[in-house]
Amino acid sequence: MKVWGKPIWLKELPPLAGGYAVSVALADYTTIKVGGPAEVMATVGSWEEMGSILRWNEERGTRNEGRVPLTVLGKGSNVMIRDGGVAGVVVVLGKGLDKVEVKGEEIYAEAGAANGTVARAAREAELDGVAFFGGIPGSIGGALRMNAGAYGSETYERLVKLWVMDQAGVVREVEPGFVKPRYRGTELPEGWLYVAGQWQLARADRETIREKMREVNRKRSTTQPLHLPSSGSWFKHAEWKGEKTSAWKLVDAAECRGMRVGGAMVDVQHANFFVNVGNALAKDFEMLSEKVEAQIKERLGVVMEREVRWLGEAE
Ligand SMILES: Cc1cc2nc3c(=O)[nH]c(=O)nc-3n(C[C@H](O)[C@H](O)[C@H](O)COP(=O)(O)OP(=O)(O)OC[C@H]3O[C@@H](n4cnc5c(N)ncnc54)[C@H](O)[C@@H]3O)c2cc1C
């Protein structure tokens, strides 16, 4: 596996309580357990620390030394990290960036908070509207980036306030529409990141919400391969015969269920989950995805779009 040496800019980075580490295997930071190392990993413990890294990079840019690539990683549940790893600084949001607070009938959550924590906090306050977060194994930052959703609900539906950090490290409150939310995607200017969101909820009975969350989890455990490493849904839904069609139906109709390259396989139980069945490399997933995409194009005439975000470089 690729190993990065110490970059010359390492000693210039601003101090962090959580520190920096060189050449950290990112497979351990993803749910699919695949990927090469981060050149430098920064574990950030406050928004001030996060801002100081961005300011340091902004200053490098103005001194014509060139910006260092910066990547924010959430809980790694929607990424595929290529085998050559990720150049520059990979930021992990540590403790201190995960505040969750119920404010009247709204809930505020920071990017580092787990989606499940937010769903449970709302339920305990007898507030409904973010119960769907319960079964999505990512962070609020990842949900804001991806417009995560499930069973008819999406992250931006009830979002009333949004905070982002700009390239110069300044936290700004923006209108949710600023990031142009769409199905499983948003657009944030290059070098910016998500800081927090606030959702408008509705009063509801705690037990009713609990039952709704249980029901969703039951459905997930019977339809999804939760015992195998994956990144959730691989492809986005697509148009087929004039109708919006679930991606698994297209994978199935093109007879791709069970296809395999190395340790990467199209799951047999849920055809839109690509799973790691043993020591898979990112290049296995790349080849498998290309094969599936080609077969769907050839048999159904549909061009598939990947939902999973690809980061880093090939080895
Ligand atoms: C078993 C399983 C089931 C899943 N079910 C669902 C589902 O039902 N619905 C659904 O929508 N998704 C689902 N997913 C996918 C995934 O959980 C969501 O997309 C989740 O929102 C990703 O969050 P994360 O913290 O893991 O993000 P990551 O995977 O770490 O990152 C995703 C992208 O967001 C970027 N990012 C992360 N944090 C920030 C930030 N603070 N600022 C800027 N960019 C950021 C990353 O750079 C990357 O490009 C599932 C995944 C698994 C493994």
The ligand as a Gaussian input file, in Angstrom:
#p B3LYP/6-31G(d) Opt

LIG

0 1
 C      -25.715000       0.740000       5.475000
 C      -25.866000       2.126000       4.912000
 C      -27.147000       2.651000       4.734000
 C      -27.306000       3.937000       4.192000
 N      -28.566000       4.426000       4.031000
 C      -28.737000       5.662000       3.516000
 C      -30.052000       6.197000       3.321000
 O      -31.054000       5.574000       3.625000
 N      -30.148000       7.437000       2.789000
 C      -29.076000       8.192000       2.439000
 O      -29.230000       9.319000       1.965000
 N      -27.821000       7.710000       2.614000
 C      -27.627000       6.482000       3.137000
 N      -26.366000       5.992000       3.307000
 C      -25.205000       6.816000       2.883000
 C      -24.635000       7.738000       3.972000
 O      -24.870000       7.233000       5.263000
 C      -25.176000       9.170000       3.854000
 O      -24.917000       9.728000       2.588000
 C      -24.545000      10.083000       4.927000
 O      -25.245000      11.291000       4.960000
 C      -23.065000      10.372000       4.692000
 O      -22.546000      10.980000       5.852000
 P      -21.036000      10.758000       6.325000
 O      -20.819000      11.559000       7.546000
 O      -20.727000       9.320000       6.429000
 O      -20.274000      11.408000       5.095000
 P      -18.939000      10.907000       4.384000
 O      -19.219000       9.607000       3.698000
 O      -17.789000      10.948000       5.320000
 O      -18.759000      12.037000       3.284000
 C      -19.653000      12.162000       2.200000
 C      -19.287000      13.439000       1.434000
 O      -19.594000      14.560000       2.242000
 C      -18.423000      15.350000       2.440000
 N      -18.525000      15.924000       3.787000
 C      -18.685000      15.262000       4.969000
 N      -18.779000      16.142000       5.981000
 C      -18.685000      17.380000       5.434000
 C      -18.716000      18.705000       5.968000
 N      -18.862000      18.966000       7.281000
 N      -18.582000      19.744000       5.101000
 C      -18.405000      19.519000       3.762000
 N      -18.383000      18.295000       3.202000
 C      -18.527000      17.239000       4.045000
 C      -17.259000      14.435000       2.233000
 O      -16.095000      15.116000       1.810000
 C      -17.797000      13.531000       1.116000
 O      -17.660000      14.165000      -0.142000
 C      -26.169000       4.710000       3.849000
 C      -24.886000       4.184000       4.060000
 C      -24.733000       2.902000       4.585000
 C      -23.350000       2.370000       4.805000

